[in-house]
Amino acid sequence: MPDSTLSAAIKEAYAAAPAGVVIYHTLELWHSAFTSPIRVVRDYADLVATLESTAPRNPSTAVTFVAFNFDFTKPEVSPGGVPQVTITLDNVDRSIVANVEAALGSTELVSVIYREFISTDLSSPQNNPPLAMTIMSVKADVFKVTAVAGFPDLMNKRFPTKEYDAETFVGLL
């Protein structure tokens, strides 16, 4: 099924794989117990890229994504069940493990945002809006962090999401 959140540039990069164009997969993990957001890129070098204007932290700001080896598979688009993904961060450093342990003592869930950038345009993510999920379970040891993320609040969302009131929709009067 086509993904309507992807820009034309990244669709072309996926379809044609032009030489010299690199697709960067990034994650941002956040919890109120963290000292700062954990931002990682699946690459061998750190990446400085600009976040979208609607980002919950540092909107429209160039931030650094630290190079980490991680595994992430996009959730399936299927009619049954709640989509989930498994995220694995390998060779994590002490600061990430310390942040994860601090978050484990809280009832608040850790949020994760998946963004895709291309090397020819780091001015904003190529998937807009970025994929935002909630981590529902996590396991951590000294070598890796494995998390299962999904969309647990889909059942409690209002439909339609817009509030139809007389101020916004004057024709209702």
N, C-alpha and C positions, 0 to 999 in steps of 0.2 A: 504494500500500500504506500503511495507517495506521501512524503513528509512535507506538509505545507509550511513548516517553520524554517526550512532550509532556504538560504539565499540561492540565487541563480549561479553565483560564483562557485559555491561549494558543490552544487549539483553537477556543474561542469567538471570540477576536480574529481568527483567520484566517478563520473561517467567516462571521461577521457583520460584521466591520469596524466596530465601534461607534465613534461620534464621540468624540474625545478620548483614545482608547487607542492608544498608539504601541508598536510592536514594535521593540526595539533588538537589532541583530545585533552581537555582540562577538567578538573574537579575542584570545587570549593566546598569544604566542610565547615559547618558553623554550629556552635553551641554557646550559650551565654557563659559557660564555665571556661571556654577557650580564651587565651590571652589575645589572640588574633585569629582571623580565619586561616584555615589550612588550605592553601592553594597549590595544586600540583599539576604538572603537565607530563604526558607520556612521551618523553623524549630524553635525549642524553645531555641536553643543555637547558638552563633556565630560560623562560620565555617572558618577555615583557609585552603585555597586550592591554588594550583598553576595554573596560567593561561596558556593558550596555547602560543606557540612561535610566533604566528602571531597576538596576541592580539594588538589592537590599543593603549592601555595604559598598562604599566607595563608587557610587554611580559615575559614569563617564570619566573614570580615572584610570590611568595606566598603572597596572599592578604587576608584580612578579609572581609567576607560577614556577615553583621549584621543580626541577627535574626529578621524577620518581618513576620507578617501574610499577605500573598498576594495570590491573585487568578490569575491563568494564564492557559489558554488553548491553546495548540498548534494549529496552523492554519490548516484548512482542506486542503487535497490534492484533488482538484477537477478541472475539465476541464474548468469551467466557473467562471469568476469573479476573482478579486484580493483577495487573502487570507488576512484576518484581525484577530486580536486577541484583547480581552479586558483584560487589566491588572488593578487590583484593589489592592492598598496598604492600609491596614487598620491600624488605630491608629498611624498615621505618627507623627513624632516629628517636632519641629519647624524648624530644619535645612533643612529637605526635603521640607517642604512647602515654606521656603524662597528661596531655589534653584529653585523650580518650578515657583514661582512668578517672579524671576529674568529672567528665560527663556521665560516667556510669553511676555516680552517686546521686544523680538528679532524675526527677521524673520527666523533665523536659526532653523531647526527642532532638536528635542531631539532624540538621538539614544538610542536604547535598545538592549542589547545582552543577550540571554537566553543560559545558560550553565547547563549541567547536570553532577553531580559528583556522585561517589559511595563511600561508607565509606571505602571500602577495597583498594581504589586507588585514592588519592587526588592529584596525581602528575600532572594531566591534565584533562580537561573536557572529558567526555565520548561521547559527540556529537562533532565531528570534521569535518567540521568547525562548530562553534557555530552558532545558529540562530540569525542573525543580522537584525533588523528592524528599522523603523523610526516611531516615535509617531506622529500621524496626528492630534489628538485632545486630550485635557486633561481638566479635571474638578478637582478642589481641594477645600477642606474645612478643617476645623480644625481636622476632624476625619479620612478622607480618601482622597486618590488621585485615580481617575479613568482615564485611558488612553486607547485610541484605537490606536493600532500600526499595521503597514502593510508594504508593499513593494511598495511605490508610484512611484519609478523610473524604474519599470520593462519595461514600454513601451518605454523608451528612451535609453535602453541598446543596445549596438551594438551586432549584431550577424553576424558571429561568433566573440567572444570576443578577439581572438588572432589576432595580426597584422601579416599578411603574407608578409614578406619582404625578400629581397635577402640575408641579413645577417643571419637571423635566419633559413631560409629554402633555403639552397644553391641549391637544386634541381630545384628551380623555374627559374634559369638562363638558 
